[in-house]
């Protein structure tokens, strides 16, 4: 007998699971979240474009590459999912820098190779989790470091500045949102 069954009564028969509702023929059913309002999509898209183009402009002005693929993925989080922990400034800047440092550590030990790049990307996840700075695009930054062997000081400075710039544009764009403000927290 369970705590829910009164003494002297038989337990109720188990109800067989019901099949999930099916879509009408020719229509697809989805459990994906509802489409955001057009204004939300417009603000997120405009912010992302502005942030990434600003990275390109600063990079062209300084004759340095400021836009690397992981920062485009960071932009998708900052502007498209501003409430997620992965999108918060602590995670964007901290995750990117810790992953780059992880990449440089692997590069120093194992050299530049596809194997080392794979190890660096995986280790970066653990480092970010321990530091409470989860930011999935940053794992790719560790891979880039091992694969490309950039100058450590220059790369770290540019990465920190570019990450901070994306966060700054995210904060400015976040003021235009009505539902979700960015950031949810700084530290």
Rosetta blueprint (number, residue, H / E / L):
1 X L
2 X L
3 X L
4 X L
5 X L
6 X L
7 X L
8 X L
9 X L
10 X L
11 X L
12 X L
13 X L
14 X L
15 X L
16 X L
17 X L
18 X L
19 X L
20 X L
21 X L
22 X L
23 X L
24 X L
25 X L
26 X L
27 X L
28 X L
29 X L
30 X L
31 X L
32 X L
33 X L
34 X L
35 X L
36 X L
37 X L
38 X H
39 X H
40 X H
41 X H
42 X H
43 X H
44 X H
45 X H
46 X H
47 X H
48 X H
49 X H
50 X H
51 X H
52 X H
53 X H
54 X H
55 X H
56 X H
57 X H
58 X H
59 X H
60 X H
61 X H
62 X H
63 X L
64 X L
65 X L
66 X L
67 X L
68 X L
69 X H
70 X H
71 X H
72 X H
73 X H
74 X H
75 X H
76 X H
77 X H
78 X H
79 X H
80 X H
81 X L
82 X L
83 X L
84 X L
85 X H
86 X H
87 X H
88 X L
89 X H
90 X H
91 X H
92 X H
93 X H
94 X H
95 X H
96 X H
97 X H
98 X H
99 X H
100 X H
101 X H
102 X H
103 X H
104 X H
105 X H
106 X H
107 X H
108 X H
109 X H
110 X H
111 X L
112 X L
113 X L
114 X H
115 X H
116 X H
117 X H
118 X H
119 X H
120 X H
121 X H
122 X H
123 X H
124 X H
125 X H
126 X H
127 X H
128 X H
129 X H
130 X H
131 X L
132 X L
133 X L
134 X L
135 X L
136 X L
137 X H
138 X H
139 X H
140 X H
141 X H
142 X H
143 X H
144 X H
145 X H
146 X H
147 X H
148 X H
149 X L
150 X L
151 X L
152 X H
153 X H
154 X H
155 X H
156 X H
157 X H
158 X H
159 X H
160 X H
161 X H
162 X H
163 X H
164 X H
165 X H
166 X H
167 X H
168 X H
169 X H
170 X H
171 X H
172 X H
173 X H
174 X H
175 X L
176 X L
177 X L
178 X L
179 X L
180 X L
181 X L
182 X L
183 X L
184 X L
185 X L
186 X L
187 X L
